Amino acid sequence: MRLLALVLLLATQALAFPRVGLHENFTRLVFDLPPSASYEMSTEGQTLALRFRGVKAEALDESVNSDQVASYQVVVSGAVVEVFVRLKAGMRVQSSVLEDQQSKRLIVDITPEEARADPSPQPKPAPAKSPPKPAQPKLVVVIDPGHGGRDPGAVGLCTGITEKLITLDVSRRMERYLEAQGVQVVLTRSGDTYPTLDDRAQMADSKKNLFISVHVNSSQGCPGQAQGIETYYFGELLNPSLLEQVIRENGGGAVGQQLTRVARSAAQRAASDILAQLNLRFSRELAYTVQRRLVQATGAVDRGVQQAPFYVLRNARIPAILVEIGFANHATEGRRLADPAYRETIARAMGQAVTSFLGVGSVAQR
Ligand SMILES: [Zn+2]
């Protein structure tokens, strides 16, 4: 019996794909492969992608949350097994293969960029007395203050709140906070101008790490009844009552309707695109991180995280969200939004959520 238990134990261990080892300064992923298996490996932004042929694995979605790795996902599609690993900020990937006639083992180590210890015996240039530390690649966050210029966004006539002014002020406060944490910030607008939604979306390219669009909500009437904070990631419209809001945030009127149609078909396409799905999963994770932090810091009503076809988010290949930080036309919330101290609280909470999501704190501690 004991032997059987041992065999079963070994069998289960062998089934784990990958096996994950947490070490003091690195996370190790071990892939046990048949000798005939092949694989490719690539990194884009903070995602490490591995594509295997000739292996058997089960679909998985696992949180790791080590200092180096946030999570990984195993996607099985026919004969191909793909593993997507979301790395924390500033990580490097090293791999090696151990091989004999019966088996092949791929070992992938994820270490902080600054702990670069190059074990390969390559000839090196004459060593300086104190070798300079490799510079930490700077994280870049795109902040999009909603509306601007000819487009005021939501206007609370009874509260005196104009969305475009609030979104710009909160975004600039968040910029100051993040820059102080060593994160580079790109604003889609820094004054009262109107970049098109395409201009804004284009700034969320894969050289950036994250995109966050800041908006203020509104409801019927003034004062209106609705209040609270909600955060969105991109996806199909599951809740039809959001359609009016989505059209408004997509530019309003005929333009808003047209762009909403485009965004909805992009959402349908994304549903069958593995990379887009993976990015949406990260975006959802970011949305929950931001939403939690905002509600905690402000005590505002928690309207939750939802998905919706916001045009500005539709092509993002980096985690991208849209945050509605409150209602312009709610009597109490409108008054709070008018208060610079409250806007600072909101900006900091979003900034903290962003640094925590990107793993900035854990890198800085080293
Ligand atoms: Zn808006």
Residues whose N, C-alpha, C, O or C-beta is under 5 A from the ligand:
A	BS01	ZN	G146 G153 H215 V216 E249
